[in-house]
């Protein structure tokens, strides 16, 4: 009887806690934002969410909702900061709840999705609030490379919160998201420039800086993107990349639009053509456009695709482009996602005195990321693979299989530059230097730089017709599906981060 008498009181108290601050809920709606519970409802398959620690904290005011559910049948953990409860401010109890789901995700080998929307630390908790951020960030770092971590920035995410967001594998910023280390007032006070929160850390700014992988129009779109990405990833680092043959289209489908190297000005068209359903997910599109990174599927297998963009500076390797590709390759390697690289680059970008060291570090990061990866690595030289461009992206030590299109140039220098260096004496004082130069360039191309010569040396597996690219890649992915590689025993490398 005593239990029955208490039930109405328990229900009433629980409902009061779950309701949140009605004024803050109304504020969310005015800003075009969903509440934390509405976001979670859209994230998971119907009726699959199980909340944890519902009543935890003083009066249930932890400012975060945690739990687990299913995305297309795959278990996923979530923590969603609840702006309707004290502005989602971070304190000791919020950290305890977040770290708990992170630890459960580690034990069960399941992805973690963070929905970030907080006004900052609970200042009344003093240093405990800083310690709360420290515990969340430490566990995020510990989970890196163990399970996929995706951050959805759906409101304010400043300072320590921004740092934690950046530690995730993929960051998605909704239209209402604001992510920055220093707020507008701090920036204005120190620089004298007037800047608002959107210009400082909105979706466009986050994309241009390389912090955000995707920017979305609203909460609904951001959540839909997260669901799509989760479906393409394994649950943890001990699983292979997902394979879904039922959604694959014809593996022998030809690429009729590309019949010569000169016809390719946008590598994204090639990436779309080789992908199942022609629907890759491009990540970091607005950052370093000379390098393209996508998640896609070929023959039903999830792959990461990297492509140098010939229409942007000849696809030259820049500092930001190298870092972009290196981080993406490391992410793919963490979760055994094969990497397919399309190479058409004139090599290293030319930079001034101040940029030489930075460019060297970035190129080293790129080369090390590929060389250190144990996942399947395929490379297709679609145009030029010059010097470091070949070495870092398509050489034997960084690729299990290398293909080249007819007419590909694989050499230490471009044909024009090589002739200029090697034939200065032959071009001096003659009446028809242009004709002689053309002959020398043809001779260099045919006998030294052509992909056929690289194939004869065993540095290219085959010279293939562009139309056969998808077929060859699908076959190679099938062959390399069982690849296992164990490196030397070490704690970790010391790359030039």
C-alpha positions as CSV (number, residue, x, y, z in Angstrom):
1,X,0.0,0.0,0.0
2,X,2.8,2.4,0.8
3,X,4.3,1.9,-2.6
4,X,1.0,2.6,-4.3
5,X,0.5,5.8,-2.2
6,X,4.0,7.1,-3.3
7,X,3.5,6.4,-7.0
8,X,1.6,9.6,-7.9
9,X,4.2,11.7,-6.0
10,X,7.1,10.0,-7.9
11,X,5.3,10.5,-11.2
12,X,4.6,14.2,-10.4
13,X,8.1,14.9,-9.3
14,X,9.6,13.2,-12.4
15,X,7.4,15.0,-14.8
16,X,8.3,18.4,-13.2
17,X,12.0,17.6,-13.6
18,X,11.6,16.4,-17.2
19,X,9.7,19.5,-18.2
20,X,12.6,21.9,-17.8
21,X,12.4,25.7,-17.7
22,X,9.4,26.8,-19.8
23,X,10.9,30.2,-20.5
24,X,14.1,28.7,-21.8
25,X,12.1,26.1,-23.9
26,X,10.2,29.1,-25.5
27,X,13.6,30.8,-26.1
28,X,14.8,27.7,-27.9
29,X,11.8,27.7,-30.2
30,X,12.2,31.4,-31.0
31,X,15.8,30.7,-32.1
32,X,14.5,27.9,-34.4
33,X,16.1,25.2,-32.1
34,X,14.6,22.0,-30.8
35,X,14.8,21.0,-27.1
36,X,17.3,18.4,-26.1
37,X,14.5,15.7,-25.8
38,X,13.2,16.6,-29.2
39,X,16.6,16.2,-30.6
40,X,17.1,12.8,-29.0
41,X,13.7,11.7,-30.3
42,X,14.8,12.5,-33.9
43,X,18.2,10.9,-33.5
44,X,17.1,7.4,-32.5
45,X,14.9,4.7,-34.1
46,X,11.3,5.0,-32.8
47,X,10.8,4.0,-29.1
48,X,14.4,2.8,-28.8
49,X,15.9,5.5,-26.5
50,X,16.6,4.5,-22.9
51,X,17.5,7.4,-20.6
52,X,20.1,7.0,-17.8
53,X,20.3,8.9,-14.5
54,X,17.0,10.7,-15.2
55,X,16.6,12.1,-11.7
56,X,20.4,12.6,-11.0
57,X,21.6,15.9,-9.5
58,X,20.0,18.4,-7.2
59,X,16.3,18.5,-8.2
60,X,17.4,16.7,-11.4
61,X,19.1,19.8,-12.7
62,X,22.2,18.2,-14.2
63,X,21.7,20.2,-17.5
64,X,22.3,17.1,-19.6
65,X,20.3,14.1,-20.9
66,X,22.2,10.9,-21.3
67,X,21.3,7.4,-22.5
68,X,21.4,5.0,-25.4
69,X,19.3,3.9,-28.3
70,X,19.4,2.5,-31.8
71,X,20.3,4.1,-35.2
72,X,19.2,1.8,-38.0
73,X,19.4,-1.0,-35.4
74,X,23.0,-0.1,-34.2
75,X,23.5,0.8,-30.5
76,X,24.6,4.3,-30.0
77,X,25.2,6.4,-26.8
78,X,24.2,10.1,-26.5
79,X,24.6,13.0,-24.2
80,X,22.5,16.1,-25.0
81,X,23.1,19.3,-23.1
82,X,19.7,20.7,-22.1
83,X,19.5,24.4,-22.4
84,X,16.1,24.5,-20.7
85,X,17.8,23.4,-17.4
86,X,20.1,26.2,-16.2
87,X,21.2,26.9,-19.7
88,X,22.9,23.5,-20.0
89,X,25.7,24.9,-17.8
90,X,28.4,22.3,-17.1
91,X,29.2,21.2,-13.5
92,X,30.3,18.2,-11.6
93,X,27.0,16.3,-12.0
94,X,26.8,16.9,-15.7
95,X,30.4,15.6,-16.1
96,X,29.6,12.5,-14.0
97,X,26.7,11.6,-16.3
98,X,28.6,12.3,-19.5
99,X,31.6,10.3,-18.4
100,X,29.3,7.4,-17.4
101,X,27.9,7.0,-20.9
102,X,31.4,7.4,-22.4
103,X,32.6,4.5,-20.2
104,X,29.6,2.4,-21.2
105,X,30.3,3.1,-24.9
106,X,33.9,2.0,-24.4
107,X,32.8,-1.2,-22.6
108,X,30.2,-2.1,-25.3
109,X,32.0,-0.8,-28.3
110,X,29.4,1.7,-29.4
111,X,29.6,5.2,-31.0
112,X,29.0,8.3,-28.9
113,X,27.1,11.3,-30.1
114,X,27.4,14.6,-28.3
115,X,24.7,17.3,-28.7
116,X,26.3,20.5,-27.5
117,X,24.2,23.5,-26.4
118,X,25.5,25.2,-23.2
119,X,26.0,28.7,-21.8
120,X,29.3,27.5,-20.2
121,X,30.5,26.5,-16.8
122,X,28.5,26.6,-13.6
123,X,30.5,29.4,-12.0
124,X,29.0,28.9,-8.5
125,X,30.8,25.5,-8.5
126,X,34.1,27.2,-8.8
127,X,37.1,25.0,-9.8
128,X,34.8,22.0,-9.7
129,X,33.3,23.3,-13.0
130,X,36.7,23.4,-14.6
131,X,37.4,19.9,-13.3
132,X,34.1,18.8,-14.9
133,X,35.3,20.0,-18.3
134,X,38.7,18.3,-17.7
135,X,37.1,14.9,-16.9
136,X,34.9,15.1,-20.0
137,X,37.8,16.0,-22.3
138,X,40.1,13.4,-20.8
139,X,37.6,10.6,-21.4
140,X,36.9,12.0,-25.0
141,X,40.7,11.7,-25.6
142,X,40.7,8.2,-24.2
143,X,37.9,7.1,-26.5
144,X,39.6,8.5,-29.6
145,X,40.3,5.7,-32.0
146,X,38.2,3.3,-29.9
147,X,34.7,4.2,-30.9
148,X,33.5,6.9,-33.4
149,X,32.6,10.2,-31.7
150,X,30.4,12.7,-33.4
151,X,29.7,16.2,-32.0
152,X,26.6,18.2,-33.0
153,X,27.0,21.9,-32.1
154,X,23.4,23.1,-31.8
155,X,23.8,26.2,-29.7
156,X,26.6,28.0,-27.9
157,X,29.7,25.9,-27.5
158,X,32.6,28.1,-26.1
159,X,36.1,27.8,-24.7
160,X,36.4,24.4,-23.0
161,X,33.3,23.2,-24.8
162,X,34.7,24.1,-28.2
163,X,37.9,22.2,-27.4
164,X,35.9,19.1,-26.5
165,X,33.9,19.4,-29.7
166,X,37.1,19.6,-31.7
167,X,38.3,16.4,-30.0
168,X,35.5,14.4,-31.7
169,X,36.0,12.6,-34.9
170,X,33.4,14.6,-36.8
171,X,31.9,17.9,-35.9
172,X,28.6,19.0,-37.4
173,X,27.4,22.6,-36.8
174,X,23.7,23.5,-37.1
175,X,22.6,26.9,-38.2
176,X,22.0,27.9,-34.6
177,X,25.4,26.6,-33.5
178,X,28.2,28.9,-32.3
179,X,31.6,27.4,-31.5
180,X,34.6,29.5,-30.5
181,X,37.3,29.7,-27.9
182,X,37.0,33.4,-27.2
183,X,33.6,35.0,-27.3
184,X,32.6,38.2,-29.3
185,X,33.1,40.5,-26.3
186,X,36.6,39.2,-25.6
187,X,37.6,39.4,-29.2
188,X,36.3,42.9,-29.6
189,X,38.0,44.1,-26.5
190,X,41.3,42.8,-27.6
191,X,41.2,43.6,-31.3
192,X,39.0,46.7,-31.4
193,X,36.9,45.0,-34.1
194,X,33.2,44.6,-33.7
195,X,32.2,41.0,-34.3
196,X,29.1,39.0,-33.6
197,X,28.8,35.4,-32.5
198,X,27.7,34.0,-35.9
199,X,30.6,35.6,-37.7
200,X,33.0,34.4,-35.1
201,X,31.8,30.8,-34.7
202,X,28.8,30.1,-36.8
203,X,28.5,27.3,-39.3
204,X,30.3,29.2,-42.1
205,X,33.2,30.2,-39.9
206,X,33.5,26.7,-38.4
207,X,33.6,25.2,-41.9
208,X,36.2,27.7,-43.2
209,X,38.5,27.0,-40.2
210,X,38.3,23.3,-40.7
211,X,36.7,22.7,-37.3
212,X,33.4,21.6,-38.7
213,X,33.1,18.7,-41.2
214,X,29.6,19.6,-42.1
215,X,27.3,22.6,-41.7
216,X,23.5,22.1,-41.7
217,X,20.5,24.4,-42.1
218,X,18.8,23.3,-38.8
219,X,18.7,20.8,-36.0
220,X,16.7,18.3,-38.1
221,X,19.2,18.3,-40.9
222,X,22.2,18.0,-38.5
223,X,20.6,15.0,-36.8
224,X,19.8,13.4,-40.2
225,X,23.5,13.9,-41.2
226,X,24.6,12.3,-38.0
227,X,22.3,9.3,-38.6
228,X,23.7,8.8,-42.1
229,X,27.3,9.0,-41.0
230,X,26.8,6.5,-38.1
231,X,25.3,4.1,-40.6
232,X,28.5,4.2,-42.6
233,X,30.8,3.6,-39.6
234,X,31.7,0.5,-37.6
235,X,30.7,0.5,-34.0
236,X,34.3,0.4,-32.8
237,X,37.9,-0.1,-33.7
238,X,37.7,-4.0,-33.6
239,X,35.0,-4.1,-36.3
240,X,35.5,-3.9,-40.0
241,X,34.0,-1.1,-42.1
242,X,30.3,-1.8,-42.8
243,X,29.4,-3.8,-45.9
244,X,25.9,-3.6,-47.4
245,X,25.8,-5.4,-50.7
246,X,22.0,-4.9,-50.9
247,X,22.5,-1.2,-51.4
248,X,25.4,-1.5,-53.8
249,X,24.9,-0.8,-57.5
250,X,26.6,-2.6,-60.3
251,X,30.3,-3.0,-59.4
252,X,31.2,-3.3,-63.1
253,X,29.5,0.0,-64.0
254,X,31.6,1.9,-66.4
255,X,32.6,5.6,-66.1
256,X,31.7,6.8,-69.6
257,X,32.2,10.5,-68.9
258,X,35.9,10.2,-68.5
259,X,37.8,9.1,-71.6
260,X,40.9,11.2,-71.2
261,X,42.9,12.8,-68.4
262,X,42.4,16.3,-69.9
263,X,38.6,16.0,-69.4
264,X,38.8,15.9,-65.6
265,X,38.8,19.3,-64.1
266,X,36.8,18.5,-61.0
267,X,37.8,15.4,-59.1
268,X,34.4,15.4,-57.3
269,X,32.8,14.2,-60.5
270,X,35.2,11.2,-60.6
271,X,34.4,10.5,-56.9
272,X,30.7,10.7,-57.5
273,X,31.0,8.4,-60.5
274,X,32.8,5.6,-58.7
275,X,30.6,5.8,-55.6
276,X,27.5,3.7,-55.1
277,X,24.4,5.7,-55.9
278,X,26.8,8.6,-56.8
279,X,26.2,10.0,-53.4
280,X,29.3,10.5,-51.3
281,X,29.3,12.7,-48.2
282,X,31.9,15.4,-48.6
283,X,33.6,16.5,-45.4
284,X,35.3,19.8,-44.8
285,X,34.2,21.1,-48.2
286,X,35.0,24.8,-47.4
287,X,38.4,24.2,-45.9
288,X,41.4,23.7,-48.1
289,X,39.4,23.0,-51.3
290,X,42.5,21.9,-53.1
291,X,42.1,18.6,-51.2
292,X,38.7,16.8,-51.3
293,X,37.7,14.3,-48.5
294,X,34.6,12.1,-48.7
295,X,32.9,9.2,-47.0
296,X,31.3,6.9,-49.7
297,X,30.6,3.3,-50.6
298,X,32.0,1.3,-53.5
299,X,30.5,-2.1,-54.1
300,X,28.6,-1.9,-50.8
301,X,31.8,-1.2,-48.7
302,X,32.3,2.0,-46.8
303,X,35.4,3.8,-48.0
304,X,37.2,7.1,-47.3
305,X,38.0,8.9,-50.5
306,X,40.8,11.6,-50.8
307,X,41.3,13.5,-54.0
308,X,43.6,16.3,-55.0
309,X,41.6,19.0,-56.9
310,X,43.3,19.9,-60.2
311,X,41.0,22.9,-60.7
312,X,42.4,24.6,-57.5
313,X,46.0,25.5,-57.9
314,X,46.8,22.4,-59.9
315,X,46.0,20.3,-56.8
316,X,49.2,21.4,-55.2
317,X,49.9,20.3,-51.7
318,X,49.3,23.1,-49.2
319,X,49.8,23.2,-45.5
320,X,46.0,23.1,-44.8
321,X,45.3,20.6,-47.6
322,X,47.9,18.2,-46.2
323,X,46.6,18.5,-42.6
324,X,43.0,18.0,-43.9
325,X,43.9,14.8,-45.7
326,X,46.2,13.5,-42.9
327,X,43.4,13.9,-40.2
328,X,40.9,12.2,-42.5
329,X,43.2,9.2,-43.3
330,X,44.0,8.8,-39.6
331,X,40.2,8.7,-38.8
332,X,39.6,6.1,-41.5
333,X,42.5,4.0,-40.3
334,X,41.2,4.1,-36.7
335,X,38.1,2.2,-37.8
336,X,39.5,0.0,-40.7
337,X,37.8,2.1,-43.4
338,X,39.7,1.6,-46.7
339,X,41.2,4.7,-48.2
340,X,41.0,5.4,-51.9
341,X,43.1,8.3,-53.2
342,X,42.8,10.1,-56.6
343,X,46.0,11.8,-57.4
344,X,46.4,14.7,-59.8
345,X,48.9,17.2,-58.3
346,X,51.8,19.3,-59.4
347,X,53.5,18.6,-56.1
348,X,54.3,21.0,-53.3
349,X,52.8,24.5,-53.4
350,X,55.3,27.3,-53.6
351,X,55.4,29.4,-50.5
352,X,57.4,32.2,-49.0
353,X,60.1,32.2,-46.3
354,X,57.6,32.2,-43.5
355,X,55.7,29.2,-44.7
356,X,58.5,26.7,-45.4
357,X,58.7,25.1,-42.0
358,X,54.9,24.9,-41.7
359,X,54.6,23.3,-45.2
360,X,57.4,20.8,-44.3
361,X,55.6,19.7,-41.1
362,X,52.2,19.4,-42.9
363,X,53.7,17.3,-45.7
364,X,55.4,15.1,-43.1
365,X,52.0,14.7,-41.4
366,X,50.4,13.7,-44.7
367,X,53.1,11.2,-45.6
368,X,53.2,9.7,-42.1
369,X,49.4,9.3,-41.9
370,X,49.4,7.2,-45.1
371,X,52.6,5.3,-44.3
372,X,51.4,4.5,-40.8
373,X,47.9,3.3,-41.9
374,X,47.2,-0.4,-41.8
375,X,43.8,-0.2,-43.5
376,X,43.5,-1.0,-47.2
377,X,44.9,1.8,-49.3
378,X,44.3,2.2,-53.0
379,X,45.6,5.0,-55.3
380,X,44.6,6.1,-58.8
381,X,46.9,8.5,-60.6
382,X,44.4,10.4,-62.8
383,X,46.8,13.1,-64.0
384,X,50.1,14.3,-62.5
385,X,51.8,12.7,-59.5
386,X,54.9,14.9,-59.1
387,X,57.6,14.5,-56.5
388,X,56.1,14.6,-53.0
389,X,52.6,14.3,-54.5
390,X,53.6,10.8,-55.7
391,X,55.7,10.0,-52.6
392,X,53.0,10.9,-50.1
393,X,49.9,9.7,-51.9
394,X,50.6,7.0,-54.5
395,X,54.0,5.4,-53.9
396,X,54.4,1.7,-53.0
397,X,55.0,2.4,-49.3
398,X,51.7,4.2,-48.9
399,X,49.4,2.2,-51.2
400,X,48.6,-1.5,-51.4
401,X,47.5,-1.1,-55.0
402,X,48.3,1.7,-57.5
403,X,46.6,2.3,-60.8
404,X,47.3,5.0,-63.4
405,X,45.2,6.4,-66.2
406,X,46.7,6.5,-69.7
407,X,48.9,9.6,-70.1
408,X,49.5,10.0,-66.3
409,X,52.7,11.8,-65.5
410,X,54.6,10.2,-62.6
411,X,58.0,11.9,-62.1
412,X,60.2,14.1,-59.9
413,X,59.2,17.2,-62.0
414,X,56.6,18.1,-64.5
415,X,57.5,17.4,-68.1
416,X,58.0,21.1,-68.8
417,X,60.1,21.7,-65.7
418,X,62.2,18.6,-66.3
419,X,63.0,19.6,-69.9
420,X,63.9,23.1,-68.7
421,X,66.4,21.7,-66.2
422,X,67.8,18.9,-68.3
423,X,68.0,20.6,-71.7
424,X,69.2,24.1,-71.2
425,X,72.2,23.7,-73.4
426,X,70.1,22.2,-76.3
427,X,67.7,25.1,-76.4
428,X,70.3,27.9,-76.4
429,X,71.1,29.6,-79.7
430,X,68.8,27.5,-81.9
431,X,66.3,29.0,-84.4
432,X,63.3,26.9,-83.5
433,X,63.5,26.4,-79.7
434,X,59.7,25.9,-79.3
435,X,59.7,22.9,-81.8
436,X,62.8,21.4,-80.1
437,X,61.3,21.9,-76.7
438,X,58.1,20.1,-77.8
439,X,60.1,17.2,-79.1
440,X,62.1,17.0,-75.9
441,X,59.0,17.1,-73.8
442,X,57.4,14.3,-75.8
443,X,60.5,12.2,-75.5
444,X,60.6,12.8,-71.7
445,X,56.9,12.0,-71.3
446,X,57.1,8.8,-73.4
447,X,60.3,7.4,-72.0
448,X,60.6,8.6,-68.4
449,X,57.4,10.2,-66.9
450,X,54.6,8.1,-68.4
451,X,52.6,5.8,-66.1
452,X,53.6,2.9,-68.4
453,X,57.2,3.3,-67.4
454,X,56.2,3.3,-63.7
455,X,54.3,0.0,-64.4
456,X,57.4,-1.5,-66.0
457,X,59.3,-0.7,-62.8
458,X,56.7,-2.3,-60.7
459,X,55.7,1.0,-59.1
460,X,52.2,0.9,-60.7
461,X,50.1,-2.2,-60.7
462,X,48.3,-1.4,-64.0
463,X,47.5,1.3,-66.4
464,X,43.7,1.2,-66.7
465,X,41.1,2.9,-68.8
466,X,39.2,5.6,-66.9
467,X,35.9,3.7,-67.6
468,X,37.3,0.7,-65.7
469,X,38.1,2.6,-62.5
470,X,35.1,1.6,-60.4
471,X,35.4,-2.1,-61.5
472,X,39.1,-2.2,-60.6
473,X,38.6,-0.4,-57.2
474,X,35.7,-2.7,-56.3
475,X,37.8,-5.8,-57.1
476,X,40.8,-4.5,-55.2
477,X,38.6,-3.7,-52.1
478,X,37.3,-7.2,-52.2
479,X,40.8,-8.7,-52.4
480,X,42.1,-6.5,-49.6
481,X,39.1,-7.1,-47.3
482,X,41.1,-9.6,-45.2
483,X,44.2,-7.4,-45.0
484,X,45.9,-7.7,-41.6
485,X,49.1,-5.8,-40.8
486,X,51.0,-5.5,-37.6
487,X,53.6,-2.8,-37.1
488,X,56.5,-2.7,-34.7
489,X,55.9,-2.7,-31.0
490,X,55.8,0.9,-29.7
491,X,53.7,3.2,-27.4
492,X,53.0,5.6,-30.2
493,X,54.8,7.6,-32.9
494,X,56.1,11.1,-32.5
495,X,54.7,12.8,-35.6
496,X,55.2,16.5,-36.3
497,X,51.7,17.5,-35.1
